[in-house]
Amino acid sequence: MSIYIVEPNKLIEVTAEKLKEYSSIKPPEGSEFWKTAHFKELAPSDSEAFWYIRCASLLRKVRKSGPIGVNKLKKLYGGKNRGKKGKHKSAKAAGKIIRVALQQLEEAKLLTRKEKVGRICTSEGISLLERTSYEILRQINQ
């Protein structure tokens, strides 16, 4: 329950540092050139830190609203596609980044896949998030 109390940005930042310890979670080859969505002009400037931050963010989102699939996550991470004329329309994020990050989190045994439903957090993933949020809460209260 503490992941709902802690500020999301702080939780994601600290969890990203902890995810660097997992050997199965690392930026894929060539990911420094990947854009996060087709409507973006550039790739993230700090691509290695970005990968761990995105993995931590996905872990939190799956815990909070799981079971959840890649398509729903693409919608959540999407944004405004500011075209040339007319109204701005919403657009989805890049699916490969989300899919590969989820597969790495599954390899680390932090997520598991439920057939035809989506992905959910394992007890290890829940434990990681809860321990991290309790650490943050203790630091705030001191």
C-alpha positions in Angstrom: 0.0 0.0 0.0 2.9 2.4 0.5 3.5 2.8 -3.3 0.4 4.9 -3.3 1.7 7.2 -0.5 5.2 7.9 -1.8 5.7 10.5 -4.5 5.9 8.5 -7.9 9.0 10.3 -9.2 11.0 9.6 -6.1 9.9 6.0 -6.1 10.8 5.5 -9.7 14.2 7.2 -9.3 15.2 5.0 -6.3 13.8 1.8 -7.9 15.8 2.5 -11.1 19.0 2.6 -9.1 18.1 -0.8 -7.5 17.3 -2.3 -11.0 20.9 -1.6 -12.1 21.9 -4.5 -9.8 19.9 -7.0 -11.8 22.0 -8.7 -14.5 19.1 -9.4 -16.8 18.0 -5.7 -16.9 20.3 -3.6 -19.2 19.7 -1.3 -22.2 19.5 -3.3 -25.5 22.1 -2.8 -28.2 21.3 0.2 -30.2 18.7 1.5 -27.8 20.5 4.9 -27.5 19.1 5.7 -31.0 15.5 4.6 -30.3 12.8 7.3 -30.1 10.2 6.8 -27.4 7.4 7.5 -29.9 7.0 8.2 -33.6 6.0 11.8 -33.0 9.2 12.6 -31.0 12.0 14.3 -32.8 14.9 12.9 -30.7 15.8 9.9 -28.6 16.2 10.5 -24.8 19.5 12.3 -24.1 20.7 10.0 -21.3 19.7 6.7 -22.8 21.2 4.3 -20.2 19.6 6.1 -17.3 16.4 6.3 -19.3 16.2 2.5 -19.7 16.3 1.9 -16.0 13.8 4.7 -15.3 11.4 3.3 -17.9 11.8 -0.2 -16.4 11.1 1.1 -12.9 8.1 3.1 -14.2 6.7 0.0 -15.9 7.1 -2.0 -12.8 5.2 0.6 -10.8 2.5 0.9 -13.4 2.0 -2.9 -13.6 1.8 -3.1 -9.8 -0.7 -0.3 -9.6 -3.0 -1.2 -12.5 -2.1 -4.8 -13.4 -3.0 -7.1 -15.1 -2.1 -4.8 -18.0 -1.0 -5.4 -21.6 1.5 -3.8 -23.9 -1.2 -1.9 -25.9 -2.7 -0.3 -22.8 0.8 0.7 -21.7 1.5 2.2 -25.1 -1.6 4.4 -24.6 -0.5 5.4 -21.1 3.1 6.4 -22.3 1.8 8.1 -25.4 1.3 11.8 -25.9 0.1 14.5 -28.3 0.9 14.1 -32.0 1.1 17.7 -33.1 0.5 17.4 -36.8 0.8 20.1 -39.4 -2.9 21.1 -39.6 -6.1 20.5 -37.7 -6.5 19.2 -34.2 -3.8 17.6 -32.2 -4.5 13.9 -31.8 -3.3 11.5 -29.2 -0.7 9.0 -30.3 0.8 5.8 -28.8 4.3 5.3 -27.5 6.8 3.0 -29.1 5.9 -0.6 -28.4 9.3 -2.2 -28.7 10.7 -0.2 -25.8 7.8 -1.3 -23.6 7.8 -4.9 -24.8 11.6 -5.4 -24.3 11.5 -3.8 -20.9 8.7 -6.0 -19.8 10.5 -9.1 -21.1 13.6 -8.1 -19.1 11.5 -7.6 -16.0 10.0 -11.0 -16.5 13.5 -12.5 -16.9 14.4 -10.9 -13.5 11.3 -12.5 -12.1 9.8 -9.2 -11.1 6.8 -9.6 -13.4 4.9 -12.6 -14.7 2.6 -13.0 -17.7 -1.0 -14.2 -17.5 -2.3 -15.5 -20.8 -4.8 -13.2 -22.6 -4.9 -10.8 -19.7 -1.5 -9.1 -19.4 1.3 -8.9 -17.0 1.2 -8.8 -13.2 3.8 -8.3 -10.5 5.3 -11.3 -8.8 5.8 -11.3 -5.0 9.5 -10.4 -5.6 8.4 -7.3 -7.7 5.9 -6.3 -5.1 8.5 -6.7 -2.3 11.0 -4.6 -4.2 8.6 -1.7 -4.6 7.3 -1.9 -1.1 10.8 -2.1 0.5 11.9 0.9 -1.7 8.8 2.9 -0.7 9.3 2.2 3.0 12.9 3.3 2.7 11.8 6.6 1.1 9.2 7.1 3.8 11.7 6.5 6.6 14.1 9.0 5.1 11.3 11.6 4.9 10.2 11.1 8.5 13.8 11.4 9.9 
